[in-house]
């Protein structure tokens, strides 16, 4: 599991820095402002799972992960992430993928 670096975006714009998604998942530091970018370059839809660590912020107050489909050839941006729901004890969000071949990811704030 890799810890992803956060790219600071500017009003003038910033180039998204995307890296290959890790087979065992990735983590990123979360202050509640971060956005997570996924580009699915594969020929099939994938699921991206953001692991919930607390029930706060979950619908009906029950703990559950957020699972989102990313269609083939599509790029999506997720966030911001509720710190009480998604941060682990290190202040990081864990992300898993149903497949990683030709999938790239990045974190922006």
N, C-alpha and C positions, 0 to 999 in steps of 0.2 A: 504494500500500500504506500503510494507516494504522497507526500505533502506538497500541494501545488502552491506556487508563488502567486501573489495577487498583483495585478497590473493596475496602476493608478491611471484613470482616464482623465482627460483634460477637456476644457471647452473647445479647444482647437482640434480635439480628436486624439485618438491613440490607436495604434495597430494592435488588434487582438493577438495575444501570444497564446497559441494553442499547442498542446502537446498530446502525445498518444495517451489514450485512456489506459490505466493499468488494469491488468487482468484480475487482480485482487481488490480492485477499487482504489479510490483516492480520498484524500482529506484536504480541507482547506481551513485556514483561520477565519473565524466569523465574528464580526463586531455588530452584525445586524444590518450592515449596509452592502455587503458583497452580493454580486450577481455571478451565477455559474453558467457558462456557455458550453453547449454541446453541439458538435457538428458531426452528423452521421453520414459518412461517406460510403457506407455499405449499401448493398442492394436490398436490404430488408429492414423492417422496423426493429428498434431496440427499446428496452425499458431502462430508464434511469431511476434508481432508488436512492432517496435521501433518507438516511436512518434517523428516526425520532428517538430521542433519549429521555424525553419528559412529556407528560400529558398536557402541559400548559400549551395553549395555542392549537391543540388538536380539536377537531369538531367533536362535540358531545363530551369533551374532557377525557377521551379514551386514547391511550397511547397507540399510534400506528404510524408506519413509515409513509412517506409520500412517494408514490410510484407514478412515473409519467412516461408515456410513449413518445418516441422521437422517430418519425417516419424516415424511410430511406431517402437520402439526399437532402435532408432538412437540417437547418441550424436553429436551435432554440436557446433562449436565455431564461434562467430561472432566478428567483429571489425577489426581494431580500429574504433572509432566513431568520425566523424567530429564534433568538438565542436560548430561550427557556425550553423550546421544543427540540431543537436540533443540536445544540452544542454539547460535546462530551466534556469530561472533566478538564481537558486541555484547551477548551474554547474552540474546538474544531468540529466541522460537519463531515460526516462520512458519506461517501457516494459510491454506489455499486452500479454495475452495468450488466445487462443480460448477454452482451457480446461487446468485444472491443476492437475487432478487426476494422480498420479504417475509420475508427471513431476518435476524434480529437476533442479536448476539453481545455477550459481556461477559467480563471477567476478574475473579475474586475471590480473595482470600487470607484 
